[in-house]
Amino acid sequence: MIPHLRKSFNSSWTPENYRRFQRRVEELCGCPVGFRLSETPCFLPRSLLDQLAAAGAELIGQLSTREYHSISDRSVPAQYNVPREASHPMFVQVDFGLVRNTAGRLDAKLVEIQGFPSLYGFQTVLAQSYLETYRLDGLRYLLGNDTLEDYHRLLRRVIVGNHDPAEVVLLELEPDEQKTLPDFRMTESITGVRPVCLTRVRQQGKRLYARDRPIRRIYNRAIVDELERKGVRAPFDWRDDLDVEWAGHPNYYFRISKFSIPYLKHSTVPRTWFLHEIPEVPSDLENFVLKPLYSFAGLGVVIGPRREEIDRIQDKENWILQERLDFEPVIETPHGRTKVEIRMMYIWPEDAPLQAVCTILRTGRGKMMGVDHNKDMEWVGASAALYEA
């Protein structure tokens, strides 16, 4: 979207540079990357990134009121209602797509919002590898005026707190088997915090232990949806008043989620209803998307659902129907124009204001933007936003 940068990149790109880029990312992470990396970064105007960062902060602000907190109590399942809830989420992701409005201009529209950590360790490696491999001097990827060292310091502060990193864990189910393993490896490299499988934790009284050491603080990456699908039960009760701190309280996985979207009032928010509250099912369902409230990576999402699919759903309160967004292809590639979804990543420390720190981009030409939905294509996949300093 910055034409001179796009033209220069496309004309100088070579397959060998791309292979070197892939090798560099995996070398830095110390493991294979199990999802597709795009051949290209995206060159976005800083003004657009500032606009999206501000819009995301406004949306998060709407979900940080006492009124919404009370409303969202019903979003937290009783069996996963964790005590000692923080006053606000520590990590929030706000996903936007770019659409063409009736006046022919590009508008940003909300896709999803989630009060749960994302690839805070991996994404800077991805962006830095684009810069170094393709020699993209003078471009930046971190938001604000932070250096990479500043960003790493912030990440250590919010994840580790005042504890010995050896007594802080990144909690996940079978972390070595997750596609997000590169992020776990980079998080460990930056913070000293190692990933631990949830099933390897043991409880003794109010204390949790892993590797024969007490757990003082947890950076939770275990997704409830996956635990439920696989029938996994933690060796502790989430409802227990444990002697442990949370780097990102688990309740915000539910409070700030697809559950939130029907309550948001903003020009970026598409029409969205809880399925059980729709006054009348639209006749043009091809223009809508059916989404389960608590799932990741597009699981369960139905584009253009049929009426009978909606009628079959028993727990309609756990689904939303959302106006379908027709993403505008804006990235010029040798394979044609490509769509992009822009994730604004926020950190909200316990003792400091909310701040947008970086982005994750997903590019594709399929119906959905996730990397799992754009396989067997080129110049699509996980990417990074670069802008002129």
Secondary structure, 3 states (H helix, E strand, C coil): CCHHHHHHHHHHCCHHHHHHHHHHHHHHHCCCCCCCECCCCEECCHHHHHHHHHHHHHHHHHCCCHHHHHHHHHHCCHHHCCCCCCCCCCEEEEEEEEEECCCCCEEEEEEEEECCCCCCCHHHHHHHHHHHHCCCCCEECCCCCCCHHHHHHHHHHHHHCCCCHHHEEEEECCHHHCCCHHHHHHHHHHHCCEEEEHHHCEEECCEEEECCEECCEEEECCCHHHHHHHCCCCCCCCCCCCCCEECCCCCHHHHCCHHHHHHCCCCCCCCEEEHHHCCCCCCCHHHEEEEECCCCCCCCCEECCCHHHHHHCCCHHHEEEEECCCECCCECCCCCCEEEEEEEEEECCCCCCCEEEEEEEEEECCCCCCHHHCCCCCCCEEECEEEEC
